[in-house]
């Protein structure tokens, strides 16, 4: 395992959402994710654009915006972009950083393969998908 893979696993272990994942789950996820950072004011996801990646926020805060209306604030541990990728749909919201963000970037193809291989990762990533879809639909 590379140094960056170890850093990813360490960062994921600090997130409560990944608490029930095995070491093998986290190791595989780390191999298929990239650590990245974005500045404050960055549109991580843009509403009505193709769903090409899933993100796990490791530190920082962001707002979820639907049709120019803030519908939620999110912070470390949040997963964003999973609904669009899993459903093969356009993004249903914009996610705008309100502070610098450290996050994991997982390409759509890798994300789908991870979910097929690891049911516990599927549970983590898709646990809030229905609630998120309802919140954005209600906006």
N, C-alpha and C positions, 0 to 999 in steps of 0.2 A: 504494500500500500504506500502510495506516495505521501509526501509531507502535506500537500494540499488535501488529499483524501482524509488524512488523519485530522486535519483542522476542521473539515466538514463534519466528520463523525462527532468530534468534540462539541462543535456548535449545535448539532442536532440533539445531542444528549441533554443539552441545557433547555430544550424546548419541551414543555409538558406534553404536547401533542404526540411526540415521538417516544414517550416513556414506555409504551408496550411493545415497541419494535425490538427485534433481536439484533445482535451484533451483525449477523449476516445481512439483514435488511438494510441496516445503516451503511455497511460497507458497500453494498451494491448501489445504493442511492448515491453515495459519495463518488463512486466511479463514473456516474452518469450526470453529475451536477457540476456547475462551475460557481466558485465564489466570486462575487462582484459587488461593487458599491456604486451608488448613484447619489447625486447631490440633492439638497433640498430644492423643491420645485420641479422635480423631474416626473414626467408622465411615464410611469413604468408600463402601464397598460392604457391603451386608448380605446374608448368605446367605438363599436362598429368597425373594428379592424380584425384581420384574421388572427385566430388563436394559434400562436406558434410556440408558446412556452408557458411553463408554470414556474412560479416563484415562491420561495419560503423566506419570509422576512426574519432575519436573525437579530437585527437591532434597528431601532428607529421607529418612526411613525409615518402613517400615510392616511389620506382620506379617500373614500370610495365615492365617486361622483357619477350620478346617472342623470342625463339630460340637464346638465349644469346645476344639479341639486345634490348637495352632500347628503348621503344616506347612511354613512358609517365612518368611524375612525378605527384604524387597525394598528397593531403594534407587533412586536416580536412574537413569533410563533404563528402568525397568520400565514395562510396559504392563499395565493391569488392566482387566477388564471386557469384553475383546474376545471371549472365548469365549461368553459369554452373549448378547451382541449378535449375533455372527455366526451362532450356532446358534439364535437366537430361543428361548432357554431362560431359566429362572430362574437367578439367581446361584448358583454352586456353592461360594462361599466368602464369608467376611467379610474385608474389608481394613481394618485398624485402624492409624491413624498412631501411631508410637512417638516421633515428633518432629514439629514443624511441617512441613507439606508445601507446596511450590509445585508446581502441576501444571496440565496442560491438560485441559480438559473438552470432549469431543466428543459431541454428541448422536447417538443411534443412527441416525437417518435420514441425517444428514450423514456418519457413519462408513461406512455401507453405500455411499453414493454415491461417497465418496472411493476406496473399494476397487475399485469398478467402473471409475473413471477412471484409477487409478494402480497398475499391477502392482507397482511397487517398494514402495509403501506397504502393499499387501496382504501382500507378503513380510515386511515389518517387523512389522506388527501381528499377523499370524497365525503367525509363526515358532515361537513357544513354546506355541501353543494346545494341541497334542496333549500335550506334556509337563505343562502345567498341569492339564489335565483328568485325566491319569493320577494326578498327585500328590494331587489332591483326591478322586478316586475311591478311592485307596488309604488315605485317612485314616479 
